[in-house]
Amino acid sequence: MNADRMVPRERVVGVLKQYDLRASLLTALPYGSGHINDTLELVVDQAGATVRYILQRINGRIFKNPPALMENIGRVTEHVAHQLESHYDASRRALTLVPTRTGAFCAMDERGDYWRIYLFIEKARTYDVIDSPARAQAAANAFGAFMSQLSDFNASDLHETIPDFHNTPARLAALKEAVAADRVGRVASAKKEIAFFLDREEDANRALRLHRDGKLPLRVTHNDCKLNNVMLDDITGEGICVIDLDTVMPGLSLYDFGDMVRTATSPAAEDERNLSLVKMQMPMFEALVTGFLAGAGSMLVNEEVEELPFAGKLITMETGIRFLTDYLNGDQYFKVARPDHNLDRCHTQCELVRSIEAQSAAMREVVERVAGAIHT
């Protein structure tokens, strides 16, 4: 949270009155690097001991139904905690929501904002830049384990808090609408980019087609699998806890693995203008495959494993479509720092798709080899 988004102390105290912490507030300072919710590290005096919590204000502009979102998180974290109840380190292996005095998963203040409190996970941290295969493997392992822990949870019971979030055909349809409308006269400057995605329409439909055919099962998916959404142990480097569960919804396993490939395998920034720096790095891909398959165990069906090389292309393509659509609509969704910022972001996604396509055969060989080693 930025300094200009500091939460006044009296507002924090007002929220804490809805919780039975039996503690006096010492400090409430911005924590982490998230851009959506306001996140504070609370330090309290609790019966003479200094204890830390995480307090978050849910961004109601992005998440239109916070109670439904919190019902998802509450049910998922309780299910994972039950799976881990015999683990010696269970309290650090899953997010733990602190209930309000009424037993609710979140509290609403006098302004209508929703707040939640988590137990603070000690002796672990997140990394905004995952620049080594070892850390990539550790984070991917945690995401795979998270999905496995929820494999017996009925995904259909969860709320779809952001409808069609990873519906690539719907994203492509929105791009076509933006092209037809040409609201700000930018279509002429983006003809090559538009053609790039329209030429790959069959790929955009592939995952959902396989799901409709019964080959890819519905899962409980995280849907925002950036590697900085996993806490790594300070001593062992192990991925111990998946965080930022706001987008936990029904989905396909390819969405989560694909997001890891998109965000972790290229060394270039998302808006890099020097496209020669954009490339899918095979050592990072192999680390992700190794970690994810080891964490998921025997949960994945054969078709899910076989489609892992395609997953990164799917989500990278989908993200590029979103950037291009926003560019054509006049930059209404993503924040921009320059006129063609969204177009630059689109270019990096297109280049990463090309890099994935060029290495697809080698990626399939990696998945076959790693899956064979893990499951023998």
N, C-alpha and C positions, 0 to 999 in steps of 0.2 A: 504494500500500500504506500502510495506517495505521501510525502509530508503534508501536502495541501489537502489530504483526505483524512487528517487526524480526527479521531472521534473525541469529543469533549468528555472529560472525566465524569462529569455529573450524568451524562447519558449512559456511560458504561455502568455506573453505580445503579442507575435506575433499572437497567436490564438485569443486573445481578440480583436484584431484590426478588425476581421471579424464580430464582434458584435457591436451593437449600444447601449452599456451600458452607455455611457457618464459618465464614472467613472475612477478613478485612482486606480490602484492595490496597496493594502497595504500588504497583505500576501497571499501566496498560499501554503498550508500545506497538507500533506497526511491526508486522512479522511477515517474512517471505517475500516472494516476487510476483504474486498473482495480480492480475489486472481486472478481475471481474468483481470479486467480493472484497469487502473491507475486512482484513484479518489482523487481529491483535494478539500479542502474547500477554496473558495476564499473569502477574506474580502476586500471590496472596499470602497472607499470614493465616495459617489454618492450625489452630491449637498449638501455636508456638513454632510450627514448622513452615518453611517457605515452600510453597507448592506452585507449579505452573499449569495453566490451562490455555487452550486456544479458543478465542471468541471470534465469531465471524458474523458480519451482517450480510445477509443474502441479497444479491442484487436483483431487486424486483423488476427492473427494466428488462433484464435479460431473461430471468426466470419468472414467468407470469403467474405461476401457481406454487408458491413456496411450500404450503402444507403438503401438496402432493409430492413435491420433490423430497421433502423431509420424510414422508412416509416411505418412499423408496429407500432412502439412505438408512432409516431406522430398521427396516425389515432386513435389508442386505447385511448391515453390520451385525445385527443380532444373529443372523444365520451363520455368518463367518465365525463369530465368537463361539457359537455352539460347536462348529467343526473343530475349533482349536482348543476346546476346553481342557484337554489333557496335555497341551503343550506347555513346557516349563516357562516359556516366554510369551504366553498368550496375550498378556496385556499390551505388548508392543507390536503384535502381529496383525492387529485390526484396529481401525478407528473405533473409539468408544464414545458414544454420545452421552452427555450428562443430561438427565431428564429435568424438566422444570418441576416446581412444587406440585403441579397437577399431573405430572407424569407424561407431559407432552414432549415431543422430540425437539421443539423449538419454542421460542417466546416471541410475542409481538409487542413492540413498544407503543408509546402514545402517538407516534407519527405513522404507525401502520407498517413499520419495517420489521422484518423477521430476523431473529438472531438464534445462533446455536452455539453450544459449548462442547468441545471435545477434551478428553484427557490429553495432556501433553505427552508426546512420545520422546522419552529421554535417550540420549546417547546415540542419536541417528540424525541424518540430515538429508536434504535433497540437493541435487546438483543441476544448475541451469544449463551447464554444458557437459555432456557425456562424451568425452573425447578418447575413451579407451574401450576396446572390446570387452575387457573384464567387467567394467561397470555396466556396459550395455547388456551383457549376459545376465548380470545380477538383477537389473531392473526388469528385463524380459521374463526372467524366472518368476519374479514376484507377480507380474501380470498373469502369467500362465497359471500360477497357483491360485490366484484370486478367482479366475474363471473356473478352475477345477473345484474350488470350495463351494461354488454356487451352481455346480452342474446338476444338483438334485433340487434346485429351486425352480419353480414354474415361472419362467420369464414373462409369460403372458399376464401374470398377476401384478406386474409393475406398471406404473403410470408411464406413458410416453410424454415426458416433460417437454421435449422439443420435437414436435412431430416432423417426420421425414428427415431427421438430422443427417443420416447417412444413406438416404435414398438417392442413389446416383442418377437413376432415370428422371426423378423429379427435379434434381438439380440441372440436368441437361434440358429438361422442358422449360425451366425458368430462363436458361440461357437463350433458348430459341425465342421466347417471349421478349426478352430484352433486345435481341437482334431485330425482331419485327417492329418493336416500338421505336427503337433508336432515339430515346428521349433527349439525349444531349449531343447527338450528332457525332458519335464516336465509332460507329460501325465501320466506316470507311478506313479508319486507322488500325483496325484489328481484324482484317479479313483473314490473314494467315492463321491467327490464333483461333478464330471461330472455326475455320476449316479443320484445324488440328483436332478439335474435340468432336466435331460432327463426323469426321472420318473414323472415330473410335466409338461410335454409338453402340455397336454390338458389345464392346467391352463394358460399357456403362451398364448394360442390362444383364451382364453375365451372372453376378452373384445372386441377385434376386430371382433370376430364372432358375438357377440351381436350387435355391431355397423352395421355390414353388414346386419343383420337380421332386422334392423330398430328399435331396442329396446334402443340403446344408441345414442343420437343425437350428432352431431359434435358441439363443443363449442369453444369459444375463451378461451384458457387455458394458465395459467402462466408457467407451466412446470418446475418450480424450487421452489416449495412451502416449502422451509425451513422457519421456523418461524422467523428467523432473517431477512427475506425479508418483514416484516411488521413493520412500525413505530408505537410505542405505545405512547399515550399521557402522558406527564410527570406528570400530575395532576390526571387524571381520570383512567389511565391505559388502556383506550380504544384503540383498533386497528384502526388507522385513515387513514393510507395510505399504499398501497402495492407498493413496489419498486422493482428494478432490473428486468426490463421488457424485457431484451435481448432475452429471450426464449419464449415470447408471440407468440403463433402460433395456428393453428387449432389443436384440440385434444379432448380428452374425459374428462369429469368431474372426472372420477376415477383416472386419472393421478395426478391431483392436490391434491385430498384428500388422495390418497395413499402415495404421497410424504410426506404429513404431518405426517401420521401414522409412516412411516419408520423413519423419522428424530426426532420425538418428543416423541414417547411413550416408548422408551427404554432408561434407564439411562446410558448405556454403550457407550464408545467411538466406533467409526466406525471400529477401528482396535484393539479393546480389545481382549487380548489373553485368559483372564479368562472368558470363555463362560457362567459360572454360573451367571454372572452379566447381561447377555443379556436376556431381557424379555419384553414382551408387557404389559405395565402397564394399567390396565383397567380404573383407574380414569383419566389418560391423554387421553385415547381413548374417554371416554364419554365427556370430555371437548371439544375435537375436533369435535365430532359429534354435540354437542349442539351449538357450535359457528358457524360451517359451515352451518348447516341447518337453523339457525336463520338468518344468513347473506344472504343465497341464497333465502330465502323466498319460494315462490310457483314456482320458476323457474324450479326446477328439476322434471323430470318425475318419475313415480313410480319405474321403473327399475333402475334408477340411485341411488335412495335411498336404494333400496334392495341390490344393489351391493357394498355399502360402506364397509361392513365388509370384502369383498374380495379385495378391492382396495389396502389396505396396503400390503397384501400378494403379489399382482401382482407387485407392484413397488419395494418391497424389493427383490423379486425373480429376477426381471430384473436387479437391481443393482448388486446383487450377480453374475449373469451371466456375467455382464460387467467386474467385478473384476477378475473372473476366466479366462475369455477370454484373458484379458490383461496379466495375469500371464502366461498362456500357450504360448502367443506370445512374451514373453520376456520383459514385463513391458514397453511397448512403449507409453502408453497413460497417465496413472496415475503416479504421482510422488511417488517414493518409498524410504524408509529410511533403508530398510534391504532386504535381498534376497527373503524372503517369505511374504513380506508386503501385496501384493495383495491377497495372499492366506489367510492370517489372516483376511483381510477385507471380503473376501468371506465367511469365517467361521462365522463371526458375522451376516451376512445376512441370512445364512442358519439357524442359531439358532433362529433368530427373526422370520423367516418363520415358524419354528416348534412351537414357542410360540404362534403365531397367529393361526395356525391350531388347537392347543390344546384348544384355547379359542374361536373358531369361533362361537359356539352356543351361548355363553354368549354375544359375540359382536353383533350378530343378535338381541338378546333380547334388548340390549341397543339401537340400532338403531330404532327398532320398538317402544320402549317406548318413546324415545326422539322425534321422528317424530310425534307420536301420540299427544304428549303434545304440540308441536309447532303448529301443523296444526289443532288443535281443537279450 
